[in-house]
Amino acid sequence: MPYIKVFSLAEARGNLRREYEKALDRAGRIWHIVSIMSQNPRAMKSSMDFYSAIMTGKSPLSRSQREMLAVVVSVTNGCIY
């Protein structure tokens, strides 16, 4: 099975530390989907910015509708959501 080194909050410095702190502010914890990107904080930031734009940006869909769509897509893809 492949293995990816994930940096903990205690190990995080610089940009990674800032992204982890934003994750904690957003969700109260650092989800695995976030920490798996710890090798590349720039990619993590881009991913989180993209997610935020989709989920909270201007849209004809409500936040609840967007969350429901995310759940349906995750189930369809066999992902645990």
C-alpha positions as CSV (number, residue, x, y, z in Angstrom):
1,M,0.0,0.0,0.0
2,P,1.3,3.5,-0.9
3,Y,2.4,5.7,2.0
4,I,2.4,9.5,2.0
5,K,4.2,11.3,4.8
6,V,1.8,13.7,6.5
7,F,3.2,16.5,8.6
8,S,1.5,17.1,12.0
9,L,0.5,20.5,13.3
10,A,3.4,20.3,15.7
11,E,5.8,19.8,12.8
12,A,4.2,22.5,10.6
13,R,6.1,25.7,9.9
14,G,5.7,28.7,7.6
15,N,3.0,28.4,4.9
16,L,1.9,24.9,6.1
17,R,1.4,26.2,9.7
18,R,-0.7,29.1,8.3
19,E,-2.9,26.7,6.3
20,Y,-3.3,24.3,9.2
21,E,-4.4,27.2,11.4
22,K,-6.9,28.3,8.8
23,A,-8.2,24.7,8.7
24,L,-8.6,24.7,12.5
25,D,-10.5,28.1,12.4
26,R,-12.8,26.7,9.6
27,A,-13.6,23.3,11.0
28,G,-12.1,23.0,14.5
29,R,-9.8,20.2,13.3
30,I,-7.5,19.3,10.5
31,W,-9.3,16.7,8.3
32,H,-7.4,14.0,6.5
33,I,-8.3,15.5,3.1
34,V,-6.4,18.6,4.2
35,S,-3.4,16.9,5.9
36,I,-2.7,14.6,3.0
37,M,-1.6,17.8,1.1
38,S,0.9,18.8,3.8
39,Q,3.8,18.0,1.6
40,N,2.7,20.8,-0.7
41,P,1.2,23.8,1.3
42,R,0.8,25.8,-1.9
43,A,-1.4,23.1,-3.4
44,M,-3.3,22.9,-0.1
45,K,-4.0,26.6,-0.2
46,S,-5.2,26.4,-3.8
47,S,-7.4,23.5,-3.0
48,M,-8.9,25.1,0.0
49,D,-9.5,28.4,-1.9
50,F,-11.2,26.5,-4.7
51,Y,-13.4,24.6,-2.2
52,S,-14.3,27.9,-0.4
53,A,-15.2,29.5,-3.7
54,I,-17.5,26.6,-4.6
55,M,-19.1,26.2,-1.2
56,T,-19.4,29.8,-0.1
57,G,-19.1,32.0,-3.2
58,K,-21.9,33.6,-5.1
59,S,-24.2,30.9,-6.5
60,P,-27.8,30.3,-7.4
61,L,-27.6,27.3,-5.1
62,S,-27.9,27.5,-1.3
63,R,-25.2,26.3,1.0
64,S,-27.4,23.3,1.9
65,Q,-28.0,22.4,-1.7
66,R,-24.2,22.5,-2.4
67,E,-23.6,20.3,0.7
68,M,-26.3,17.8,-0.6
69,L,-24.6,17.7,-4.0
70,A,-21.2,17.0,-2.4
71,V,-22.7,14.1,-0.4
72,V,-24.4,12.6,-3.5
73,V,-21.2,12.9,-5.6
74,S,-19.2,11.3,-2.7
75,V,-21.6,8.4,-2.4
76,T,-21.7,7.9,-6.2
77,N,-17.9,7.8,-6.2
78,G,-17.8,5.4,-3.3
79,C,-16.1,8.0,-1.0
80,I,-16.8,8.2,2.7
81,Y,-18.1,11.7,3.3
